[in-house]
Amino acid sequence: MKKKKLFFFLIFILGTVYLCLPAPKKFPDLPNSLRSTEPGDTIQIPGVSAYYTDTSRREVVDFYFKYFSRSPFWGIPLITYKVNHPPERIREVLRETQQSTYVEEIIHPFRESVFVSGFEWENDPFTPPKSRIKNILLVDGKVYKFKVTLFYQESKLWQRLLIFYLSLFLFYLILEEYSKILTKTFSIFKKMDKKDGKA
């Protein structure tokens, strides 16, 4: 019983510290890329920035994953993982007109996440090959392969703490009930063994 309480107390403390740590917010510009100044890519939608680039999908996602996986407070590592979404996902969370050929979400569980959406005009699955030239990414006389859009979604501190505490409390109740069921089951088996022994 003491070990169980100590375990939940440690999870409570570590979880609270993790949820209170500041997260990276000011994302660095994508190297070797041109920052977009188009409407909707700057200050119009909070948390959105976009870049024209020739950098591959893997390099883009790895670059922002590495940056996003550590807190600006002493560079403490944050629990971070990636989820691969279908391209249509970005239209649900950002805007219906968003063009995309890949979407990956970098997540801090119980905290915040950033969507990394890339549009490769030459391989757009939603446009027939003969019509893809109309989506060419021509900016300042240069043709780019990709347009990468970042969409940062942040939660409020009180929200993440509330959800975490409720989840922890629910898990504790479930574990308690499960322990009771196991105890009753073992006691039944013991009684059955005693009866068999007497017989």
N, C-alpha and C positions, 0 to 999 in steps of 0.2 A: 504493500500500500504506500509506504514512504517512497519507494523507488518510482512508483507511478506518478505521485504528486511532484516529485523532484523533476521527473521527465517533462511533465506538462509545464512546470514553472520555467524550466530552461527554454522550452519552445516558445513560451510566452515572452520571455525577455529577448531572446534572439530574434523572434519575429517582429517585435516592437522596434528593435534597433534597425533591422533590415527595412521595415516600412517607413521609418523616419529619416533614413539616409537620403540626402539630396541626389537627384538623378541628373544626368547630362541633359541640358535643354538646348543650348546654342550649338547646333550641329555644325561641324566644320564643312567648308565647301569641298565638294568632290574634286580631288586632284585632276589636273589635266582636263578640266571641263569648263563650260561656260554657264554661268548662273542665269537662269531665265528671269526676265523682267516682264513677262506677259501677264495680262490681267488674271488674277486668281492664283498666281505663283509667288506673290510677295506678301503684302500685308492684308489682302482682302479676306483670306481664310486663315485664322490662327493656326500655327503649327505646320504650315505648308511651305515648302521650298522645292525648287526644281532645277535641273541641270541638263544641258546638252553635252553629250559625251560619246566617246568611242570605247569607253571602258566596259568590259564584259560584266554580265550579271553577277557571276561569282565574285569578282573583284569588288564590285560595288557593295554587295551585301556583306562581304567579309570586312570591308573598310568600316562600315557603320556598325557592324556587330562588335568589332573590337573597341570602338569608341564608346558604344552604348553599354558595354558590359562592366564598366567601372564607374563608381561614384566620383564626382569631383572632390569629395571630402577624403583626402589622403589616398585617393586611388583605390579605395576598398572595392573588391569584386562584388558584383551584384548577381543574384541568380538570374540567368539569362538563357533563353532558348529561342529557336526559330520555328515558325509555322509556315508551310508553303500553301498559299491559297490559289484558287482559280482566278484568272484575270478579271472576271466579273466582280470579284469581291470589292475592288477599290471603288466601283460605281455605287456600291451599297453604303460604304462608310465615308466617302469623300464627295463625289458628285457624279451625276448620271452621264455626263459627257466625257468623263475621263477615259482616255485611250490607254490601253495596257496590253502587254503580252506576257507579263509575269508580275506576281505580287507575293512578297514575302513579309511576314510580320515578325519583328524582333520584340520579345516580350519579357517584362519583369513581372512574374506572377504576383497577383494581389496589388499591383502598382500601376505601371503605365506601359505603353508599347509604341512602336513606330512602324508604320507601313512603308515598305520600299517597293515602289511600283515602277517598272520599266516598260517603255514602249519602243519596240524595234519596228520601224515602219516597213522594212523590207520583208518581214515575216509576220505581219499582222494576220492572225487567223480569222478575224472578223471582216476582212476586206479581200475581195477576189484579187489574185495576183496581178491581173492587167490594170486594176484600179489603184494599186498601192502607191504609185508614183504621186498621186494627189496628196499623200500624207508625208511627203519627203521633208526631212528636218533640215531645211536650208536657212542658216542664220548668218548674217553678215558675210555672205558669199561663200560660206563653208557648209558642206553637207555632213551631218552627224548621223551615226548609226542608231543612237538611243536618246530618248528623253527620260530621265529618271526623276521621279517625284517622291518626296518624303512627306509623310503625314504623321505628325506626332500627336498622340492622344494621352492626355494626362488625367489622373484622378486626384481628388482632394484628399488630404491626409486623413480627415475624420472618416471619410468613406472607406478607405482601405483598412483603417484600424477597426472600424465597426464590422466589416465583412470578415476580417481575419479573426477577431475575437469570437464572433458568432460561430464561425466554422470550427474553431478550436473547442468551444464549449459543446457544440453538437457532436464532434468527434469523441469528446470525453464521455458524453452521455451514452453514445453508441458502444463505446468500449466497456463501460460499466454494465450495460445490459448484456453484452456478449459474455462478460466474465460471469454474470449470474447464471446465464444459460449453461455455460460450461460446468460451473459448480454443481448445478442441479443434475446435469447429465452424468457427471462422475459419481455423484451420490447414489443415483439410481443403479448404475452399474455395480457399485460396491454392494448394495443391498441384494442385487441379483446374484452376485458371487457368493455372498454369505448363505443365501437360501440354497444355492446349488451345493455348497460345501456341507450343509446340514443334511441335505438329501443323500 
